Amino acid sequence: MVNTQKSRLKPVTVQTFLNLVLNFELQACLLPENKLNKVVNLASAAIDLPKMILRKALSVRSPDILHPSGQMGPASVGNSVFTMIAKKAFTREGGIFFGSHKLPLLVDRQGKHNIKGPIALHIKRAENTKADFLSCNKLQKEWTLNSQVLQRIIHLWGWLEINLFADKQNSKVKKLCSRNPRENPYAVDALQVPWDFRVAYVFPPIAMIPVVARNLREDQARVILIAPFWPKRPRFSPLRALSVSDPWILPEIPDLLTPGPIFHPQQIDDVFQRKLPEVVVELLMTLHESPSDGETSKRDFLQYTRELDPAPNPPYFPSSVIKATLNYISSCHKSKQKSLISILSKTPDAYQKILLSICKQAAESNNIHKKHRILIIYHLFVDLVLEEIKDGLGGAWAFVLRDVIYTLIHHINNRAVCPTNDVCTRSTMLCLDLLHRVCRAAVAYCKDALESHLHVIVGSLIPLANCQTEIQQQVYIEL
């Protein structure tokens, strides 16, 4: 028997089969017109919209591979390959690009359609290290909640007694249940112990939420549960019935959750900003200038150095290398500020930390050569700050001005306890030179603030008028 509805009794060159158009003349497998129109509409929407729902994109996927050349690939493998590419393109973080601003032309063999459509692009491993790490390594660490968000939760519902699903690195309290017995946990399996704690912190895998709900119901436990807010899912109703208050929606911040050793860019920026003063101090302390490193006219404080000055423990570098490194650090910051001082201005106490750390190391040293080298370091950093004092230094200009003036006066007044030799004289002249620069900058940009310090400056300089000739000339210039 022959099914006349599904059979063609006459030979044809174009046949529709399994939602495909088989063209025997062209030896091609094409999309039907309605399917092709859906692809056209989807590609047009991708061009207009910056984002698209994955389910919508996959709803019209072709059983063929859409090549950039416009040709159709074999139907036997096309469906799985296109699905795989689409999933990777939407789920991998930077691993494969799937967007509307790099779109090839897609045409069929008859040239009826000439549209822009999405394509998956490969990014080199060296340019995509984070996504490459995520795809090539199986992370053994647990997801952890942002610490500031957790503090807000604790403020609402009280302190935590135990962390039931954690490891030693991401646990929010010392008492925890961990799968690793080497971490000395309260229990290896949190589900095998009674949940009779005052307040427990529970951040389970999604698949274990029903089991957690069962334990909550059986033990009448009091916990803070971190779980997805999916009201339409079957598992949501039992949790809602067990809640003692309305669910608190976690704030939408970039680093709300972090997976083990991977840091969100926002976390990296926060650490960078917080640790920047320490990095600057460590870098500055490697400074060692020698007259052979460059011309005196190019670096003003070279006149206060000598060839026989002892070098510190390596590594040490000239000021040109230090400045180049500071410029590189500033270029690595997300704000792309022109200078390091602009970045430091975003943190109110950054200047205080750097200046205090440098002065502390000078005060703790009894070696006059080391003290002199630290004064050169102080001179270098203050010079960088004075170049941008006109911009206000993030509101810290008054503090910086007062701190530098009284620090230099302190070193000048302590000259009496310093042995009269070449190193001590050079240190005094260096302080006088830097004090002169600070006063000139203050007169130019913040004259009113300098008036309250003038009597202290003049009172410290007058006793130096009878000192060595070099110091006398520097004092006359300052006065």
N, C-alpha and C positions, 0 to 999 in steps of 0.2 A: 504493500500500500504506500502511496505517495502523499505526503502532506502538502497540499497545494498552497497553503498559506505561508509555509516556510521554504518552499522550493521555487526555483526559477526553471521553467521548462524550456526556455530559450536561452542560448548563450549570451552572456553580457560581459562587458569589459570593466564595469564598476559594480562592486558588490559590498553591501553593508554587513559586517559580521562582528559580533561582540563589541558593538558600539564603535567600530572602526570602519573606515571606508577603504576598501581594497581596490586600487586602480591598477589593473593588469597591463594597461598600455604604458603607463609611466613606471611600472614596477615599483610602486610606492604604497605605503600604508599611511593614510591621512586621517585627520580628525573629521568627524561629521560637522556640518555647518553650525548646529546649535552648540556643540562643544567648543568649537573654535570661537564663536561669539562670546562664550563665557570667559575664555582665556583672554580675549581682547578687552573685555570689560574689567577683568581682574588686573591686567597689566596697566590699564588706564587709571584704575583706582590706586595702584601702587605708586604711580607717578605723582598723583595729587596728594596722597596721604603719606606722612613720614613714618607711620606705624600701621601695622595690619595684624589682625587676629590670626593666629596660626591655623585655627580650624577653618577659617574662611579661605585661606590660601590653599589648604590641602583639599578643600571640597571640590575643586575643579581641576585637580591635577590630572595630567594626561597619562595614559598608559604607555606613552613614548617618552623618550629623552628628547628634550628640545635643545638642539645644538645651536651654538652661536651662529653657525653658518645657515641656519634655517632648515636643515635637513632633519628628517625623522629617523630615530634610531630603531633598533629591533624591539618589537613589542614584548618579547619574552622577558627582558630585563629592565625595561624602561620604568615600570611602575615602582619597583623597589628602589632603584637608583634615585629617581626623582624625589620619592618620599624621603629617602635618607638625606639627600642634599637639603631639602626644605627644612627638615627637622634640625639638622646641624646649623643651618643658616639662622634659624630663629632661636636656638637654645645655646649654642656655643658662644662664649663671651669673646668676640673678636676672632674666633677661629676661622670662620668662613663668613664672607660678607654677603648679605642678601638685602639689597635696598634698591631705591629708585633713582639714585644719582649716578649709577654706573650700569646702564642698561643696554644690551646689544639689540640688534634688530632680529626679529623672528618673522620668517616668511614661510609660506608653504611652497611646494614645488611649482604650483601654477601661478605663484606671485600675486594671489588675490589679496593677501593681507600683508601689511608692512607696519608693524607695531613695535613699540618698545616694551620689553618684558624683563622680569627679574632673572638674574643668573647668580650662581654661587661662585665666588672668587677665592682663590687660595692666597693666603698671606704667608710670607716667608717666616721660618721659625725664629730667625734672629730678630724680626720685627714684631713678634707676637709671643714673647717668652711666657707671659702669664697663662694664656689659653693653652699653650703647648704643655706647660707643667700640669695644668688641670686635666688634660686629656691623656697624658702619658703616665701619670702617677695616681695610684690608688690612695687617697687620703685616709689615714687611720684616725684622724682627730675628729672630735665632735664639734657640731656647730655651737657657737657661744653667743650670748646676747650682749648687746652694748652695755657697758658698765654704768653709764649715766642713766640709761633707761631703767636698769635694774634698781638703781638707787631710788628712783621715783616710785617703783613698785613697792619696794620695802617701806618707803615713807607712807604709802597708802595702807598696807596690810601687815606691817610688822616684820621683825627680823627673822631670818631663816635659820632653822636648826640643822637641816641636812639637805644635800643635793642628791636626788635619787637616781638620776641618769647622767653620769658625768665621768670625766677622768681628772687626773690631778692638775692638768694644765688649764682646763676651762672651768673647774669647779668654783662656785661662788662662795662656798664656805669650806672650812677644813674638814668637816664631817661629810663623807660622801659614800655613795655606792658606785663601785667601779668594776668593770669586767677584768681589770688587771689586778691580780692579787698582790703584786709587788708594790702597789701604791698604798698598801695598808688600809684598805677601805673598811667601812662599817659592815658592808656585805657585798659579795660579788654579784648576786642576783637580787635586785631591789624588789622583785615580785615574790620572793620567798620569805620576806620578813614582814611583821605587822607594821602598818603605817599609823602608829600611835604617837606621832611626833607633834610638837606644838605647831610649827609651820614648816612644811617641806617644799622645796623647790623642785618642780617636775617639768622637764623639757624633753619629752620622749620623741622617738621617731614617729612619724605620722601613722605608720602601720600598727603601732602599739597603743594608739589612743583608745580603742575599744577595751583593751585589757586594763589600761589605767582607769577607765571609767568603772569597770567592774570592781577593781580594788577600792576605789573611792567609795563605792556604794556599800561594799562589804565591811570595810574597816571604819567607815564614818570618818575618814581622814580629812585633815585641814591642810590644803596644799595651794600653792600658787602654780597654776598650770599654764604653760606657754604652748598654744596650739593654733592652727590656722582657723580663721573666722570664715567658715563655710556653712552658712545657715541652711542651705538646700541639701546638704549631705545628711544621710541617715544617722551618722555618728554625732551630729551636732545636738540633736534633741536630748539624748541622755546627759550630755555634758551641761546643757542649759538647765536641765532639771536639778542637777546637783550643785549648781552655782549658788553662792550665798549673796551675790550682788550681780549687777549687770556687767557683761564683759567689758574690759577696758581695752580699747583699740590701741595697739602700739603705734608710736609716731612713725611717720614715713621719713626715715633718714637713710642716707646712703650706706652707712656702716651699722645698720640695725643688727644684722647677723653676719658673723664671719666664720668661715670654715677652717678651723685648725691653723696651720702655718701661713695661710694666705691672708694678706692684709688688704682691706679696701683702700683705694687711693686716698679717700678722705682721712683714714687712719694714718697713712704714711705722711700726709701733709701736716696733720696734727703733731705727730712725733717730730717731724722736721722742724716745725715752728718752735716746739717746746725745748728741743735739744740744741737748737741753733746756737745760743750763747756759749754752751759748753764746747761745741765744735769750733767756734771762732777762737775761743781761748786756747784750745789745744793746738790749733794751727798757728796762732800768733806766737806761741811759746817756742816754736821751731825756728824763729827768726835769728839769723846771725849775719851781720853785715861786716864787710871788710873793705878797705879802700880799693883793693884790687877787683872788687865785684862790679865797679862802674865808676862813672865820672861824678865828682862831687856836686857839680851843678845840676845833675839830674836827680840826685837824692840828697836832700838837704842835711839829713842827719849823718851822712858819711863823714862830715868834718869832725864828728865827735867819736870816730872810731880810729883804731890804730892796727897796723899789721900784726903786732905782737899780742893783741888781745886774745886771751884763750877762747877756743871754740867750745861750745857746749857738747854734751853727748849727742851723737847722731841719732836720728836724721836732723839736719838743719839746712835752711835755705835762705837765699837773699830776699830782700823785700819785693823784688819784681816777681818772683815765683809765688810769694805769699799773696800778693794782690791779684795775680792771674787766677790763683785757686779760689780766692774769695769771689771773684767775678764769675767763675764757673759754678760755684755753689748757688749764687743768686740766679743764674740762668736755669738751674734745675728746679727752682721753686715754681709752683703752679701759676702764680700771678705774673711771672715773667717780668719782675721789676728790673729796672735798669741797674740797680746797685744793691749791695747787701744792706746798706744803711736803711734803704726804703723798706726792706723786709723786716729788719729789726724794729722799725718804728711801729709796726703792727702789734708788738708786744710791749706793754708799758714798762715792765721791769727788765727788759733785755739789756739796756745800756748799764743799768745798775749792776747786774750780774757780771758783765764783762769787766767793767772798770774795777769793781770790788775784787774780783778774782785776780786780776793782774797786780793790784796794789797789795793784796794779801801775800802773794808769792814774793814780792819785793821785800815786804816787812819780815818775812820768815827767814830770809837769807842773810848770812853774815859775811858773804863773799862780796867785796866791793865790785869786782868785775861782773858778777852775776847781777847785782843790783843795777849796774850801769846798762847791761844788756836789756833788762826788764824795763828800764826807763825808755830805752829806744823803742821797745815794743809798744809802750804806752804812747809815745810820741807818734808812732805810725797809726795807731788806731784813732787817736784824737784828731789827727790830720784828716782821716777819712770822714769822721763825724762832722768836722768843721766845714767840709765841702758842701754839706747838705743841711747845715743849721738853719739856712734861710727858709727851708720847708717846714720847720717847726719840730722835726724829729718825733712826730706823733704826739706832740704835747709835752715831751720830756726835755725840751731845750733848757728850761730854767734849772732843772735838776742837774743836767749834764754840765752846764756852765758853772754852777756853784761847786759841784763835786771836783771838777778838773782844777779850778782856781785854788781851792783849799788843799787839794792834794799836792799841787806843785809848791805852794807856799810851805807846806809841811816839810817837803824834801829840802827846800832852800834853807829853812830855819834849822834843820838838823845838820847843816853843813859844819856846825861848830864841833860836833862829836865825830866828824869824819876826818881821818888823817889828811893833812894837806899834801896831796900828791896829784899827779897828772889825771888819774881816773876820777878823783873827787872833783877836780876843777872842771873836767869835761861834763860830769853829771850835772853840776850846778849850771853850767852854760846851756846845757840841753834843756833844763827846766826853765831857765830864763827865756830861751828862744820859744819854747812852746807856750809860755805864759804870754809872751808878746803876740803870738798868733791868735791866742784865745781872746785877748783884749781887742785886737783889731776886728775880729769877727763879731764880737759883742757890740762894738761901736757901730758897725755897719748894719746889723740886723736886730739887735735888742739893746739899745743904748740905755734905756731906763733900768734894765735889770743889772747893768754893770755898776751903776752909781752906788748901790748899797755895799759893794765889795771894794771900792776904790781905796778907802782909808786903810783896809787891811793890806792891800797890795803895796801901796806906797810905804806903809810902816815896815814892811818886810824888805823892801828894796833899799831903803836909805842906809841901813847898816852895812850894805855891801859896797858902798861907794869907796871905801878905803881898802878894798881887797886887791887881788892881783889885777894887772892891767887888762887882761882879757875879760875878766868879770866886770871891771869898771866900765869898759866900753859897752858891754851888753846891758848893764844897768842904765847907763845914760840913754841908750836906744829905747829901753822900756819906759823910762820916765818921760 
